[in-house]
Amino acid sequence: MERLFRNGTRAGSAGLLLLCLAILVGCQGFSSSKAASQPAASGSLQLSSATLNFGTVTASTNKTLTITATNNGTASVTLSSTAISTQYFSLSGPSLPLTIAVGQNATLSFVFSPNIAGTYNATVSIASDAANSPATLALSGTAVSDGLLDLNPTSESFGSVTVGTQSNQTVTLTNNSPSTVNISQIAASGGGFKVSGVSTPLALNVSQSATFTVTFGPQSTGAASGSVTITSNAPNPTLTVTLAGVGASVGALSANPASLSFGTVHVGSNEPLSETITNTGGSTVAISQIAISGTGFALSGISAPVNLAAGQSANFTVTYSPQSAGSGSGSVTVTSNGSNPTMSIALTGTATLTAGQLTATPATLAVGNVAVGASGTASGNVNASGANVTVTAASANNSRFTISGLSLPAVITAGQSLPFTITFSPQVTGADSATLTFVSNAQPSSTTAGATGTGTPAPTHTVNLSWSASNSPNISGYNVYRAVYNNACGSYSKINGSKLDTITTYTDSVVADGTDYCYATTAVNSSNEESGYSNIVSDVQIPPP
């Protein structure tokens, strides 16, 4: 601007402003026009060749060839996948997706892996986000015989086979040599393995194949291994097929419990019991029938057919619903293909016209003294007599007393007991009591007991601290810090308020029961400068309530 002024082209300030605005507007308009005229950037993928010919490759070997993929576009290109029409060709590298920058290239490697002689062709389709996607490539190759006697497969794994049964696998021999091959022997070794479906001597003409069967029939449990050896006059005169298998024990069923005893049941009531059957053998057991017999007994929760794998279990319920007094008996019969094809579970029960009675002992449970904020317990029992009793509910009429230890509904066999626990959690000091009520199918349907306890004052804990005076000059006083301790001291907080502690003792009376603390002090001088933490005490334990 100063040069314009000296050359006589000075303009007023308004003129300068208009000149600047004109320049700015002109530049903006030019920039907008240029951006609008530019084409959208896009990638373009170019392959260095449209074909790859692998030539001649020996069967059961492989050969790798490469091509170059170049991005000739104006934006990066991402190769996402390849589709190849024949399984004997594959992309070995690089891993996809792969991004190729503008002007850059990548080498793609393809493998030809024929397993038998023949001529092979394939088309490769390379998918990408390029404008000319997909790129295509033609592959070709010829496989020739390896000149050997080949077998397929070279190993057989039979997995788990039940003792007494057998499993079969097939093996194929192919003559890829230029002349007839005479096979003199095919023999199996190893416990439980045998060969069938072929006899020796056997002549195989050029390119001819023969198949035979290998059978695994274990006679004992456990892992087994073996082999099949083929002896011939081929260039490779000895071939071996490795064999492996596991002999599994025959499936067998067991019952838990072995029998069901319902005890004494009141006529007109129902008594359910749970039963579990498990396959303890090493092979699957097929259950074809589950039947129940006996008056008053019913089966639920299972239906045949059921297959249980080795170690697997099935659960069901048997319910006894007697309609008249006296002894009852029956059975559950499980029919299967296990080693114990017929398994019987005995059922017994006694029906009575006398209803069961339920009592609670002791009549009053005394918890004793318990600090306010803490809890105390006492134990009792509910007892059945006359007939089985089913307890359906248990409660206390005072929320400071709670009943636990009973999984309801709970069946108590006549003459037996079930324990329970009463917990007293006082909120204030003084004597307290509750009535405990148990609801059941006994006569009467409600049974009560008492519970007592006394709340005592909660203990008050304080921590008394003392430390040696600082040797530094002009000390005005001390600050006291506290942190919660949990394997290490946590973050410290000052607990002496805004005023310095001018003596070397301090009492912390605001602590939580059952908590561990750390303490530290700092010294503060007359210039209000504070030292670092010192006199650190770790893991000060406050007793629980």
JOBELRA-V943996 format. One record per residue. N is the residue number from 1. RES is the residue in one small letter. SS is DSSP state (h for helix, s for strand, l for the rest). Layout:
n:res:ss
N:RES:SS
N:RES:SS
This chain:
n:res:ss
1:m:l
2:e:h
3:r:h
4:l:h
5:f:h
6:r:h
7:n:l
8:g:l
9:t:l
10:r:l
11:a:l
12:g:l
13:s:h
14:a:h
15:g:h
16:l:h
17:l:h
18:l:h
19:l:h
20:c:h
21:l:h
22:a:h
23:i:h
24:l:h
25:v:h
26:g:h
27:c:h
28:q:h
29:g:h
30:f:h
31:s:h
32:s:h
33:s:h
34:k:h
35:a:h
36:a:h
37:s:h
38:q:l
39:p:l
40:a:l
41:a:l
42:s:l
43:g:l
44:s:l
45:l:s
46:q:s
47:l:s
48:s:l
49:s:l
50:a:l
51:t:s
52:l:s
53:n:s
54:f:s
55:g:s
56:t:s
57:v:s
58:t:s
59:a:l
60:s:l
61:t:l
62:n:l
63:k:s
64:t:s
65:l:s
66:t:s
67:i:s
68:t:s
69:a:s
70:t:s
71:n:s
72:n:l
73:g:l
74:t:l
75:a:l
76:s:l
77:v:s
78:t:s
79:l:s
80:s:s
81:s:s
82:t:s
83:a:s
84:i:s
85:s:l
86:t:l
87:q:l
88:y:l
89:f:s
90:s:s
91:l:s
92:s:s
93:g:s
94:p:l
95:s:l
96:l:l
97:p:l
98:l:s
99:t:s
100:i:s
101:a:l
102:v:l
103:g:l
104:q:l
105:n:s
106:a:s
107:t:s
108:l:s
109:s:s
110:f:s
111:v:s
112:f:s
113:s:l
114:p:l
115:n:l
116:i:l
117:a:l
118:g:s
119:t:s
120:y:s
121:n:s
122:a:s
123:t:s
124:v:s
125:s:s
126:i:s
127:a:s
128:s:s
129:d:l
130:a:l
131:a:l
132:n:l
133:s:l
134:p:l
135:a:s
136:t:s
137:l:s
138:a:s
139:l:s
140:s:s
141:g:s
142:t:s
143:a:s
144:v:s
145:s:l
146:d:l
147:g:l
148:l:l
149:l:s
150:d:s
151:l:s
152:n:s
153:p:l
154:t:l
155:s:s
156:e:s
157:s:s
158:f:s
159:g:s
160:s:s
161:v:s
162:t:s
163:v:l
164:g:l
165:t:l
166:q:l
167:s:s
168:n:s
169:q:s
170:t:s
171:v:s
172:t:s
173:l:s
174:t:s
175:n:s
176:n:l
177:s:l
178:p:l
179:s:l
180:t:l
181:v:s
182:n:s
183:i:s
184:s:s
185:q:s
186:i:s
187:a:s
188:a:s
189:s:s
190:g:l
191:g:l
192:g:l
193:f:s
194:k:s
195:v:s
196:s:s
197:g:l
198:v:l
199:s:l
200:t:l
201:p:l
202:l:s
203:a:s
204:l:s
205:n:l
206:v:l
207:s:l
208:q:l
209:s:s
210:a:s
211:t:s
212:f:s
213:t:s
214:v:s
215:t:s
216:f:s
217:g:l
218:p:l
219:q:l
220:s:l
221:t:l
222:g:s
223:a:s
224:a:s
225:s:s
226:g:s
227:s:s
228:v:s
229:t:s
230:i:s
231:t:s
232:s:s
233:n:l
234:a:l
235:p:l
236:n:l
237:p:l
238:t:s
239:l:s
240:t:s
241:v:s
242:t:s
243:l:s
244:a:s
245:g:s
246:v:s
247:g:s
248:a:s
249:s:l
250:v:l
251:g:l
252:a:l
253:l:s
254:s:s
255:a:s
256:n:s
257:p:l
258:a:l
259:s:s
260:l:s
261:s:s
262:f:s
263:g:s
264:t:s
265:v:s
266:h:s
267:v:l
268:g:l
269:s:l
270:n:l
271:e:s
272:p:s
273:l:s
274:s:s
275:e:s
276:t:s
277:i:s
278:t:s
279:n:s
280:t:l
281:g:l
282:g:l
283:s:l
284:t:l
285:v:s
286:a:s
287:i:s
288:s:s
289:q:s
290:i:s
291:a:s
292:i:s
293:s:s
294:g:l
295:t:l
296:g:l
297:f:s
298:a:s
299:l:s
300:s:s
301:g:l
302:i:l
303:s:l
304:a:l
305:p:l
306:v:s
307:n:s
308:l:s
309:a:l
310:a:l
311:g:l
312:q:l
313:s:s
314:a:s
315:n:s
316:f:s
317:t:s
318:v:s
319:t:s
320:y:s
321:s:l
322:p:l
323:q:l
324:s:l
325:a:l
326:g:s
327:s:s
328:g:s
329:s:s
330:g:s
331:s:s
332:v:s
333:t:s
334:v:s
335:t:s
336:s:s
337:n:l
338:g:l
339:s:l
340:n:l
341:p:l
342:t:s
343:m:s
344:s:s
345:i:s
346:a:s
347:l:s
348:t:s
349:g:s
350:t:s
351:a:s
352:t:s
353:l:l
354:t:l
355:a:l
356:g:l
357:q:s
358:l:s
359:t:s
360:a:s
361:t:s
362:p:l
363:a:l
364:t:s
365:l:s
366:a:s
367:v:s
368:g:s
369:n:s
370:v:s
371:a:s
372:v:l
373:g:l
374:a:l
375:s:l
376:g:s
377:t:s
378:a:s
379:s:s
380:g:s
381:n:s
382:v:s
383:n:s
384:a:s
385:s:s
386:g:l
387:a:l
388:n:l
389:v:s
390:t:s
391:v:s
392:t:s
393:a:s
394:a:s
395:s:s
396:a:s
397:n:l
398:n:l
399:s:l
400:r:l
401:f:s
402:t:s
403:i:s
404:s:s
405:g:l
406:l:l
407:s:l
408:l:l
409:p:l
410:a:s
411:v:s
412:i:s
413:t:l
414:a:l
415:g:l
416:q:l
417:s:s
418:l:s
419:p:s
420:f:s
421:t:s
422:i:s
423:t:s
424:f:s
425:s:l
426:p:l
427:q:l
428:v:l
429:t:l
430:g:s
431:a:s
432:d:s
433:s:s
434:a:s
435:t:s
436:l:s
437:t:s
438:f:s
439:v:s
440:s:s
441:n:l
442:a:l
443:q:l
444:p:l
445:s:l
446:s:s
447:t:s
448:t:s
449:a:s
450:g:s
451:a:s
452:t:s
453:g:s
454:t:s
455:g:s
456:t:s
457:p:l
458:a:l
459:p:l
460:t:l
461:h:l
462:t:l
463:v:s
464:n:s
465:l:s
466:s:s
467:w:l
468:s:l
469:a:l
470:s:l
471:n:l
472:s:l
473:p:l
474:n:l
475:i:s
476:s:s
477:g:s
478:y:s
479:n:s
480:v:s
481:y:s
482:r:s
483:a:s
484:v:s
485:y:s
486:n:l
487:n:l
488:a:l
489:c:s
490:g:l
491:s:l
492:y:l
493:s:s
494:k:s
495:i:l
496:n:l
497:g:l
498:s:l
499:k:l
500:l:l
501:d:s
502:t:l
503:i:l
504:t:l
505:t:s
506:y:s
507:t:s
508:d:s
509:s:l
510:v:l
511:v:l
512:a:l
513:d:l
514:g:l
515:t:l
516:d:s
517:y:s
518:c:s
519:y:s
520:a:s
521:t:s
522:t:s
523:a:s
524:v:s
525:n:s
526:s:l
527:s:l
528:n:l
529:e:l
530:e:s
531:s:l
532:g:l
533:y:l
534:s:s
535:n:s
536:i:s
537:v:s
538:s:s
539:d:s
540:v:s
541:q:s
542:i:l
543:p:l
544:p:l
545:p:l
